[in-house]
Amino acid sequence: MEFSDRHVIVTGGTGALGSAVVAALVERGAICHVPFIAAAEAAAFRLRGHDRVKLVAARDLADEAAVTTVYDGVDPLWASIHLAGGFAMGGIGETGRATLVAQLEMNLVSAYLCCRAAVMRMRGKGGGRIVNVAARPAVEPRLGAGMTAYAASKAAVAALTEALAQEVAGDGILVNAVAPSIIDTPANRNAMPKADHALWPKPDEIAATILYLASPANSVTRGAVVPVYGKSAG
Ligand SMILES: NC(=O)c1ccc[n+]([C@@H]2O[C@H](COP(=O)([O-])OP(=O)(O)OC[C@H]3O[C@@H](n4cnc5c(N)ncnc54)[C@H](OP(=O)(O)O)[C@@H]3O)[C@@H](O)[C@H]2O)c1
């Protein structure tokens, strides 16, 4: 779990889960490159100003040019952790093409382009680690009822993870994902005030799993979509 002076890109690193991941990484010596879109979110980022955190102004990571901006100059890149993404509630009647395409861009296309950029940087240089974030409905699709566009986009992230892991294993690049159930974040607490928040996995707990998958200590695990559900039943 030691990351001394290793360069790690964390997309969505200013978000709820991302902040916990970046905090854990810098504690273990990593140099984190964190793209952001919203200036306000970057300004509020608690690790802003840390000497091993480099905030990078980027646009939408579903855009190839924006991804190039983030990955250019990060050399050598040890790990790339893709947490950028988002959720859209709604069954198929409420979510038309626009919502579906937005979910695919935010979750699948951003992860795909960042995986691609990371592979290009790691290949031929001793390899590295990639970690994506899917979601519980990606591996248990019946739980995606009422959020079909989201479930489909995260299932695609899971498939991307498994296919790419097989494709780049020979390059020494280990690709994995985590699949969280509802995370104990302020946004989720606001949206579901009556739920039993004690059952939800905490960002720090999920960060620990992500760190292992992204670390040099992980020398054999690849193609896994790891459930991180904590005590949650559903
Ligand atoms: N929270 C949960 O219960 C839960 C459960 C399962 C899976 N997940 C997944 O875990 C990841 C992190 O969740 P979170 O709760 O930490 O979310 P969050 O706080 O909303 O953070 C997500 C981050 O991703 C960024 N982002 C979204 N789309 C982007 C794009 N196209 N290009 C660049 N950046 C983009 C957001 O930037 P802006 O704020 O500027 O848009 C934000 O900084 C997400 O992929 C989410 O789908 C979350």
The ligand as an ORCA input file, in Angstrom:
! r2SCAN-3c Opt
* xyz 0 1
  N     -22.531      8.066     -4.277
  C     -22.963      6.837     -4.415
  O     -23.826      6.346     -3.666
  C     -22.381      5.950     -5.492
  C     -22.761      4.603     -5.576
  C     -22.223      3.810     -6.587
  C     -21.318      4.347     -7.488
  N     -20.974      5.668     -7.373
  C     -20.026      6.221     -8.338
  O     -18.861      6.639     -7.648
  C     -18.295      7.773     -8.308
  C     -18.081      8.888     -7.289
  O     -19.323      9.174     -6.666
  P     -19.480     10.408     -5.667
  O     -20.648     10.144     -4.806
  O     -18.149     10.719     -5.072
  O     -19.890     11.538     -6.713
  P     -19.561     13.110     -6.732
  O     -19.308     13.631     -5.372
  O     -20.665     13.720     -7.537
  O     -18.217     13.167     -7.560
  C     -18.187     12.838     -8.917
  C     -17.172     13.726     -9.582
  O     -17.090     13.356    -10.964
  C     -17.038     14.556    -11.719
  N     -17.559     14.299    -13.058
  C     -18.781     13.810    -13.389
  N     -18.894     13.722    -14.716
  C     -17.734     14.182    -15.232
  C     -17.249     14.345    -16.545
  N     -17.985     14.009    -17.610
  N     -16.013     14.867    -16.698
  C     -15.267     15.201    -15.631
  N     -15.659     15.048    -14.359
  C     -16.887     14.554    -14.172
  C     -17.885     15.552    -10.954
  O     -17.542     16.865    -11.346
  P     -18.656     18.033    -11.291
  O     -19.135     18.066     -9.865
  O     -17.915     19.248    -11.716
  O     -19.715     17.600    -12.237
  C     -17.500     15.229     -9.521
  O     -16.325     15.909     -9.152
  C     -19.266      8.140     -9.441
  O     -18.799      7.562    -10.649
  C     -20.556      7.467     -9.025
  O     -21.398      7.152    -10.124
  C     -21.466      6.471     -6.395
*
